[in-house]
Amino acid sequence: MFLDFGRTSITASNDLNEETLDALNKQGHEVDAYGIGTYLVTCYAQAALGCVFKLVEINNQPRIKLSEDVSKVSIPCKKRSYRLYGREGYPLVDIMTGENEPSPKVGERILCRHPFNESKRAYVVPQQVEELLKCYWPGSSDKPREDLPPLKDIRDRCIKQLERMRPDHMRRLNPTPYKVSVSAKLYDFIHFLWLNEAPVGELQ
């Protein structure tokens, strides 16, 4: 919602398609505007990658987006991302750390935590560590900017990454979910910021 000259206007969004719009019109509604993104340029027969950009830092201050839907809660601050490989050469888990945390080391045990579920955690002793995130555009004109690799090189790298995945992650029927985790330090920071930013109710 946003305010417009003292009148509250209602904007509807989130995966709107023609069937939803038709149903809303038939039911009667008070919607003033629609935010249509994915289905504006795609159709059901041509699946699209649904994604959004979320701010994680403003003026060097970490920020977090809160939601009753835990999957929509953002992970704050600048981060680094690594892929940890096991003895058989397959990727075991991807882990995010804070920008200034030390990187995981081969042969050193590291605690990998689910960002929001405290009971989901595992120690990993990686046999290979691959950094995944590389900044090509730092967002400032006074910092150097690198050219992106050719599209063919990016495509080839994606194919090679998929070929390295364990077969049960790649099967079409009931694939094993691939784990994405955060470091223990980043986990603690997420929940510290969450508690500090979340409103506290008052009962009377």
Backbone as numpy.savetxt, mean C-alpha at the origin, in Angstrom:
# Nx Ny Nz CAx CAy CAz Cx Cy Cz
-17.37 14.58 1.78 -18.20 15.78 1.78 -17.32 17.03 1.78
-17.88 18.13 1.23 -17.17 19.40 1.30 -18.21 20.52 1.40
-17.81 21.62 1.98 -18.73 22.75 2.19 -18.73 23.65 0.96
-19.91 24.08 0.58 -20.06 24.92 -0.60 -21.02 26.05 -0.27
-20.45 27.24 0.08 -21.24 28.43 0.40 -22.29 28.13 1.47
-21.86 27.43 2.51 -22.77 27.19 3.62 -23.67 25.99 3.43
-23.73 25.42 2.24 -24.57 24.26 1.98 -23.70 23.03 1.90
-24.11 21.97 2.57 -23.35 20.73 2.53 -23.64 19.99 1.24
-22.58 19.71 0.46 -22.73 18.96 -0.77 -22.22 17.54 -0.55
-22.81 16.60 -1.22 -22.45 15.19 -1.06 -21.82 14.69 -2.36
-20.62 14.12 -2.23 -19.94 13.51 -3.37 -19.79 12.01 -3.11
-20.22 11.19 -4.06 -20.12 9.74 -3.94 -18.98 9.24 -4.82
-18.22 8.26 -4.30 -17.12 7.69 -5.08 -16.92 6.24 -4.66
-15.81 5.65 -5.07 -15.40 4.28 -4.72 -16.05 3.24 -5.64
-15.38 2.97 -6.76 -15.78 1.90 -7.69 -17.20 2.07 -8.22
-17.57 3.28 -8.55 -18.90 3.52 -9.12 -18.93 3.06 -10.58
-20.01 2.38 -10.96 -20.20 1.99 -12.36 -21.62 2.32 -12.78
-21.96 2.02 -14.04 -23.26 2.44 -14.55 -24.42 1.77 -13.82
-24.22 0.49 -13.37 -25.29 -0.18 -12.64 -25.57 0.50 -11.31
-24.50 0.88 -10.61 -24.67 1.57 -9.33 -25.36 2.91 -9.51
-24.95 3.66 -10.53 -25.57 4.96 -10.79 -27.04 4.80 -11.13
-27.36 3.80 -11.93 -28.76 3.56 -12.30 -29.58 3.20 -11.06
-29.03 2.36 -10.18 -29.74 1.97 -8.96 -29.97 3.17 -8.05
-28.97 4.03 -7.93 -29.12 5.23 -7.09 -30.21 6.14 -7.63
-30.23 6.32 -8.95 -31.25 7.18 -9.56 -32.66 6.63 -9.34
-32.81 5.31 -9.43 -34.13 4.70 -9.26 -34.60 4.76 -7.80
-33.66 4.72 -6.87 -34.01 4.74 -5.45 -34.26 6.15 -4.94
-33.73 7.14 -5.66 -33.80 8.50 -5.16 -32.63 8.75 -4.22
-31.98 9.89 -4.37 -30.80 10.17 -3.55 -30.59 11.67 -3.45
-29.61 12.06 -2.61 -29.27 13.46 -2.43 -27.83 13.74 -2.87
-27.29 12.87 -3.73 -25.90 13.03 -4.18 -25.81 14.19 -5.17
-24.82 15.06 -4.95 -24.62 16.22 -5.83 -23.59 15.96 -6.93
-22.61 15.10 -6.63 -21.54 14.87 -7.60 -20.99 13.46 -7.41
-20.39 12.93 -8.49 -19.82 11.59 -8.46 -18.33 11.65 -8.80
-17.55 10.84 -8.10 -16.14 10.67 -8.43 -15.96 9.33 -9.11
-15.88 9.33 -10.41 -15.77 8.08 -11.17 -14.37 7.99 -11.76
-13.65 6.95 -11.37 -12.27 6.81 -11.84 -12.06 5.55 -12.65
-11.96 4.41 -11.97 -11.62 3.15 -12.63 -12.55 2.83 -13.78
-13.87 2.90 -13.56 -14.82 2.46 -14.57 -15.07 3.52 -15.65
-14.43 4.67 -15.51 -14.53 5.68 -16.55 -13.74 5.26 -17.79
-12.68 4.51 -17.58 -11.80 4.15 -18.70 -11.67 2.65 -18.91
-12.37 1.84 -18.09 -12.28 0.39 -18.23 -13.67 -0.21 -18.20
-13.75 -1.49 -18.45 -15.01 -2.21 -18.36 -14.76 -3.53 -17.64
-15.81 -4.27 -17.35 -15.66 -5.50 -16.59 -14.77 -6.51 -17.30
-14.81 -6.53 -18.63 -14.02 -7.51 -19.38 -12.54 -7.16 -19.41
-12.19 -5.92 -19.03 -10.80 -5.50 -19.03 -10.47 -5.00 -17.63
-9.97 -5.92 -16.82 -9.72 -5.58 -15.41 -8.67 -4.49 -15.28
-8.84 -3.66 -14.27 -7.91 -2.56 -14.03 -7.28 -2.71 -12.65
-6.09 -2.16 -12.51 -5.44 -2.14 -11.20 -6.04 -1.00 -10.39
-6.72 -1.34 -9.31 -7.31 -0.32 -8.46 -6.30 0.13 -7.42
-5.88 1.38 -7.48 -4.91 1.87 -6.50 -5.11 3.37 -6.30
-4.62 3.85 -5.17 -4.71 5.28 -4.86 -3.37 5.73 -4.29
-3.11 7.02 -4.41 -1.94 7.60 -3.77 -2.36 8.16 -2.42
-1.58 7.87 -1.37 -1.89 8.38 -0.04 -0.66 9.06 0.53
-0.86 10.23 1.11 0.25 10.95 1.73 0.75 10.20 2.95
2.06 10.09 3.09 2.63 9.46 4.27 3.49 10.44 5.07
3.72 11.64 4.48 4.53 12.63 5.17 4.23 14.01 4.59
4.15 15.01 5.45 3.95 16.40 5.02 4.95 17.26 5.76
5.79 18.00 5.01 6.81 18.85 5.61 7.66 18.09 6.64
8.07 16.88 6.23 8.91 16.01 7.06 8.22 15.50 8.32
6.89 15.63 8.39 6.13 15.11 9.52 5.32 13.89 9.06
5.55 12.72 9.66 4.79 11.53 9.25 3.30 11.72 9.46
2.51 11.25 8.50 1.06 11.34 8.59 0.46 9.96 8.36
-0.73 9.74 8.95 -1.41 8.46 8.81 -2.87 8.72 8.47
-3.42 7.92 7.56 -4.85 7.97 7.26 -5.53 6.90 8.08
-6.56 7.28 8.85 -7.29 6.32 9.67 -8.61 5.96 9.02
-9.05 4.75 9.25 -10.31 4.28 8.69 -10.82 3.13 9.53
-12.16 2.96 9.58 -12.72 1.80 10.26 -12.37 0.51 9.51
-12.10 0.64 8.21 -11.63 -0.48 7.40 -10.11 -0.51 7.48
-9.57 -1.50 8.22 -8.12 -1.53 8.48 -7.31 -1.57 7.19
-7.85 -2.18 6.13 -7.11 -2.26 4.88 -6.87 -0.90 4.25
-7.61 0.12 4.71 -7.46 1.47 4.15 -6.59 2.37 5.02
-6.13 1.86 6.16 -5.23 2.64 7.01 -3.85 2.69 6.35
-3.30 3.88 6.23 -2.01 4.01 5.55 -0.86 3.74 6.51
0.29 3.41 5.95 1.51 3.18 6.74 2.36 4.44 6.63
2.54 5.16 7.73 3.15 6.50 7.68 4.66 6.49 7.48
5.18 7.66 7.14 6.60 8.03 7.04 7.26 7.48 5.76
8.39 8.04 5.42 9.18 7.53 4.30 9.73 6.16 4.66
9.74 5.27 3.66 10.09 3.88 3.94 11.07 3.33 2.91
11.68 2.22 3.29 12.45 1.41 2.36 11.82 0.03 2.34
12.01 -0.68 1.23 11.33 -1.96 1.05 12.33 -3.00 0.54
12.24 -4.20 1.11 13.19 -5.26 0.77 12.45 -6.58 0.52
13.03 -7.41 -0.33 12.52 -8.76 -0.55 13.54 -9.73 0.06
13.04 -10.61 0.94 13.89 -11.56 1.63 13.71 -12.95 1.03
14.81 -13.58 0.67 14.79 -14.90 0.01 15.22 -15.99 0.99
14.65 -17.19 0.80 14.98 -18.33 1.65 16.04 -19.23 1.04
16.26 -20.38 1.68 17.33 -21.29 1.26 17.10 -21.86 -0.13
15.84 -22.04 -0.52 15.54 -22.65 -1.82 15.56 -21.62 -2.96
15.85 -20.37 -2.64 15.93 -19.35 -3.67 14.63 -18.62 -3.94
13.56 -19.02 -3.26 12.27 -18.35 -3.44 12.14 -17.15 -2.50
11.41 -16.11 -2.92 11.10 -15.02 -2.00 10.21 -15.52 -0.86
10.54 -15.15 0.36 9.74 -15.54 1.53 8.76 -14.46 1.93
9.22 -13.21 1.92 8.40 -12.11 2.42 9.03 -10.79 1.96
8.19 -9.78 1.77 8.67 -8.41 1.57 8.51 -7.67 2.89
9.47 -6.83 3.21 9.41 -6.09 4.47 9.68 -4.62 4.24
8.88 -3.78 4.88 9.08 -2.34 4.85 9.73 -1.90 6.16
10.66 -0.98 6.05 11.30 -0.40 7.24 11.24 1.12 7.13
11.49 1.79 8.23 11.63 3.24 8.17 12.84 3.62 7.35
12.82 4.82 6.79 13.89 5.26 5.89 15.28 5.16 6.52
15.37 5.45 7.82 16.67 5.51 8.48 17.02 4.24 9.25
16.21 3.20 9.13 16.54 1.94 9.78 17.65 1.22 9.00
18.46 0.43 9.70 19.46 -0.37 8.98 18.77 -1.42 8.11
19.35 -1.73 6.99 18.75 -2.71 6.08 18.95 -4.12 6.62
18.03 -5.04 6.26 18.21 -6.45 6.67 19.52 -7.00 6.11
20.13 -7.92 6.86 21.41 -8.49 6.45 21.26 -10.00 6.20
21.99 -10.47 5.21 22.00 -11.91 4.92 22.51 -12.66 6.14
21.78 -13.70 6.53 22.19 -14.54 7.65 21.82 -14.00 9.02
21.27 -12.78 9.09 20.87 -12.20 10.37 19.35 -12.27 10.53
18.91 -12.79 11.66 17.48 -12.96 11.91 16.79 -11.61 12.10
15.63 -11.46 11.43 14.87 -10.22 11.54 13.41 -10.56 11.81
12.76 -9.78 12.68 11.35 -10.00 13.00 10.49 -9.27 11.98
9.64 -10.02 11.29 8.71 -9.46 10.31 7.31 -9.47 10.92
6.65 -8.32 10.90 5.34 -8.20 11.56 4.27 -7.77 10.57
3.07 -8.31 10.75 1.91 -7.81 10.02 1.66 -6.38 10.50
1.38 -5.42 9.59 1.26 -4.03 10.03 0.17 -3.78 11.07
-0.91 -4.59 11.05 -2.05 -4.27 11.90 -2.51 -5.42 12.80
-2.04 -6.62 12.56 -2.44 -7.78 13.35 -1.26 -8.20 14.23
-1.36 -7.93 15.53 -0.20 -8.15 16.41 0.18 -9.61 16.56
-0.75 -10.53 16.30 -0.44 -11.95 16.47 0.25 -12.56 15.25
0.25 -11.85 14.12 0.89 -12.36 12.91 2.31 -11.81 12.82
3.28 -12.67 13.07 4.68 -12.25 13.06 5.55 -13.49 12.85
6.73 -13.28 12.34 7.63 -14.41 12.09 9.06 -13.91 12.01
9.98 -14.72 12.50 11.40 -14.43 12.31 11.84 -14.99 10.96
12.68 -14.24 10.27 13.23 -14.68 8.99 14.74 -14.50 9.02
15.45 -15.53 8.55 16.90 -15.43 8.36 17.13 -15.44 6.85
17.25 -14.28 6.22 17.33 -14.24 4.75 18.66 -14.77 4.23
18.57 -15.48 3.11 19.77 -15.95 2.41 20.16 -14.98 1.29
19.22 -14.09 0.96 19.48 -13.03 -0.02 18.54 -11.87 0.31
19.02 -10.66 0.18 18.22 -9.47 0.44 18.27 -8.58 -0.80
17.09 -8.24 -1.29 17.00 -7.38 -2.48 16.20 -6.13 -2.13
16.80 -4.97 -2.33 16.05 -3.73 -2.08 15.13 -3.47 -3.27
13.87 -3.16 -2.98 12.86 -3.04 -4.03 12.57 -1.60 -4.43
12.69 -0.69 -3.51 12.25 0.69 -3.76 13.43 1.57 -4.17
13.26 2.23 -5.30 14.28 3.17 -5.76 13.61 4.47 -6.15
14.11 5.57 -5.64 13.52 6.88 -5.91 14.13 7.47 -7.18
13.28 7.67 -8.19 13.74 8.28 -9.43 13.48 9.78 -9.45
12.42 10.20 -8.77 12.11 11.63 -8.72 11.92 12.03 -7.25
12.85 12.78 -6.69 12.79 13.12 -5.26 11.74 14.18 -4.93
11.06 14.73 -5.95 10.00 15.70 -5.67 10.49 17.11 -5.48
11.74 17.37 -5.74 12.30 18.72 -5.57 13.23 19.02 -6.73
13.16 20.24 -7.24 13.97 20.61 -8.40 15.45 20.73 -8.07
15.78 20.87 -6.78 17.19 21.03 -6.42 17.88 19.70 -6.12
17.15 18.59 -6.33 17.74 17.27 -6.14 17.82 16.55 -7.48
18.85 15.73 -7.66 19.01 15.05 -8.96 17.86 14.10 -9.26
17.51 14.02 -10.52 16.43 13.15 -10.98 16.99 12.16 -11.99
16.68 10.88 -11.81 17.16 9.85 -12.72 16.10 9.53 -13.77
16.56 9.11 -14.93 15.64 8.67 -15.98 15.15 7.26 -15.68
13.87 7.01 -15.93 13.33 5.67 -15.76 13.93 4.73 -16.80
14.10 3.45 -16.46 14.58 2.48 -17.46 13.57 2.36 -18.59
13.98 1.88 -19.75 13.04 1.65 -20.85 11.93 0.70 -20.42
10.75 0.87 -21.02 9.60 0.06 -20.66 9.89 -1.44 -20.82
10.65 -1.80 -21.86 10.97 -3.22 -22.07 11.78 -3.77 -20.90
12.72 -2.99 -20.37 13.53 -3.44 -19.24 12.66 -3.63 -18.00
11.71 -2.71 -17.79 10.81 -2.83 -16.65 9.96 -4.09 -16.78
9.45 -4.33 -18.00 8.64 -5.53 -18.25 9.44 -6.80 -18.01
10.67 -6.84 -18.52 11.52 -8.01 -18.35 11.81 -8.28 -16.88
12.02 -7.23 -16.12 12.29 -7.40 -14.69 11.06 -7.97 -13.98
9.87 -7.50 -14.33 8.64 -8.01 -13.72 8.47 -9.50 -14.02
8.75 -9.88 -15.26 8.61 -11.30 -15.64 9.59 -12.15 -14.84
10.82 -11.68 -14.70 11.83 -12.43 -13.95 11.45 -12.56 -12.49
10.88 -11.48 -11.92 10.44 -11.54 -10.52 9.34 -12.58 -10.35
8.40 -12.63 -11.28 7.31 -13.60 -11.20 7.83 -15.03 -11.33
8.84 -15.21 -12.18 9.40 -16.55 -12.37 10.11 -17.07 -11.12
10.52 -16.15 -10.24 11.22 -16.56 -9.02 10.27 -16.91 -7.88
8.98 -16.62 -8.07 8.01 -16.87 -7.00 7.76 -18.36 -6.84
7.42 -18.76 -5.63 7.09 -20.16 -5.34 5.83 -20.55 -6.11
5.77 -21.78 -6.64 4.62 -22.20 -7.47 3.26 -22.04 -6.78
3.20 -22.26 -5.46 1.90 -22.16 -4.79 1.41 -20.72 -4.70
2.32 -19.75 -4.82 1.90 -18.35 -4.88 1.31 -18.00 -6.25
1.71 -18.75 -7.27 1.35 -18.41 -8.65 0.20 -19.23 -9.21
-0.25 -20.27 -8.51 -1.32 -21.10 -9.05 -2.61 -20.30 -9.15
-3.43 -20.63 -10.14 -4.65 -19.87 -10.41 -5.73 -20.13 -9.37
-5.80 -21.37 -8.84 -6.84 -21.72 -7.89 -6.28 -21.68 -6.47
-6.87 -20.86 -5.62 -6.47 -20.74 -4.22 -4.96 -20.53 -4.04
-4.39 -19.49 -4.63 -2.96 -19.27 -4.43 -2.65 -18.90 -2.98
-1.48 -19.30 -2.52 -1.03 -18.93 -1.18 -0.74 -17.43 -1.16
-1.34 -16.67 -0.23 -1.06 -15.23 -0.18 0.42 -14.97 0.10
0.98 -14.02 -0.60 2.38 -13.65 -0.37 2.43 -12.62 0.76
3.35 -12.80 1.68 3.40 -11.97 2.88 4.14 -10.65 2.62
3.52 -9.58 3.09 4.16 -8.25 3.11 4.11 -7.76 4.54
5.26 -7.39 5.08 5.34 -7.10 6.51 6.06 -5.77 6.75
6.15 -5.43 8.03 6.91 -4.24 8.45 7.89 -4.67 9.54
8.91 -3.86 9.73 9.87 -4.14 10.80 9.21 -3.88 12.16
9.80 -4.42 13.21 9.26 -4.22 14.55 9.23 -2.74 14.91
10.25 -2.00 14.51 10.31 -0.57 14.83 9.22 0.20 14.10
9.01 -0.13 12.83 7.96 0.55 12.07 6.58 0.16 12.60
6.41 -1.10 13.00 5.14 -1.54 13.59 4.82 -0.69 14.82
5.79 -0.52 15.70 5.57 0.27 16.92 5.21 1.71 16.58
5.87 2.27 15.56 5.61 3.66 15.21 4.21 3.83 14.62
3.79 2.87 13.77 2.44 2.94 13.19 1.40 3.03 14.29
1.52 2.17 15.29 0.49 2.10 16.33 0.61 3.25 17.32
1.81 3.78 17.52 1.97 4.99 18.32 1.25 6.17 17.66
1.49 6.35 16.36 0.86 7.46 15.65 -0.65 7.27 15.56
-1.08 6.02 15.35 -2.51 5.70 15.26 -3.23 6.14 16.54
-2.68 5.76 17.69 -3.31 6.11 18.96 -3.30 7.61 19.20
-2.25 8.29 18.76 -2.17 9.73 18.96 -3.11 10.51 18.05
-3.40 9.97 16.86 -4.24 10.67 15.90 -5.72 10.31 16.03
-6.01 9.13 16.56 -7.42 8.69 16.63 -8.18 9.51 17.68
-9.39 9.96 17.34 -10.18 10.71 18.32 -10.60 9.81 19.48
-10.71 10.40 20.65 -11.13 9.68 21.85 -12.56 10.06 22.18
-13.43 9.09 22.22 -14.82 9.37 22.55 -15.03 9.68 24.01
-16.17 10.25 24.33 -16.53 10.58 25.71 -17.95 10.09 25.99
-18.07 9.31 27.06 -19.39 8.79 27.45 -19.92 9.60 28.62
-21.20 9.92 28.57 -21.83 10.70 29.65 -23.09 10.01 30.12
